[in-house]
Amino acid sequence: MAEVVIYTRPGCGYCTRAKQLLTSKGSEFTEYNIWSKDEYMSDMRKRTGGANTVPQIFINGDHIGGSDDLSMLDRAGHLDALLNQNPS
């Protein structure tokens, strides 16, 4: 299974939607609440090139984007393949 990282914040509907989609695919993920530690926000910004919005999702280190991007990958039939890849 792929290594999935998601940066979130409490009360974010898009974050909830993205996590529900990942869970429905049987994917485990590491979640970083950007409000719990300043370093999580800083790390997210570095990894995304400056994004300030959540969620921000990474699969095997590749930046996927946000909830809408994750949903588009699923609708296009590409998400399952990404989630089934082993980390390199």
N, C-alpha and C positions, 0 to 999 in steps of 0.2 A: 504494500500500500504506500501511497505517496505521503510525504511529509507536508502537512497543511498547517499554515499559521494564519491566524486572523486577528487583526487589531480591532477592538471594539470599544464601546462606552455604554454605561447603563442607560436604559430608556431609549435606545436606538432601534427603531422598528426595522430598518434595513439590516442591521446587525443580526437581529433575531431571525429575519427571513433567510439570510445567508447561512446562518448556523443550522436552521431547520432543513435547508436543502442539502447541506453537507451531511447532516445526520441521516436524512432519508436515503442517502447514497451509501450509508454504512461507513462513512469516513470519520476517522478520529482526527481531532485538530487540537493545536495548542492555541489558547486564547490569551491575548494580552489586553487588559482593560487599560486604556491610555489615561484614564482619570486616576488610576490607583498609584502610578509611579510616573514621574516626569521622564524618566529614562525610556519608558515605553513609547511615549509620544515622540521623543527625539529619535529613537531607533526607527520608528515608522516613517518619519519624515526623511531620514537618510536613505532608507531602503526604497522609498517611492519617488525620490527626487523632489520632495517638498509637499506631498499631499497632506492636507489638514482634515479631510473628511474620513469618516468611518462608515462601514468597515473597509479595511484594506486587506486583501487576501493574497497569500502566496502559496503556490503549490510547487514543491521541490525547489524552492528558492526563486522561482519565477513569479514576478508580480502579475497577478491576474486582474487586479483592479478592485472594484466594489461589488455590491450585491447585484446590480443590474448586469455587470459584466459576467459574473458567475452564472446568472440565469440565462444570459445569451449563449454562453458556452454549452449549457445544458440543452437548451432548445435546438442548438445546431448539432447536437449529438457528439460533442467533443469532451464534455466534462468527465464522463465515465472513464475514457481512455487515460485522461490526465490523472485521475484519482487512482487508477490501477497501476501506474508506473512506479517502479522502485526508485527511491532517491539515489542520485548518483554520487 
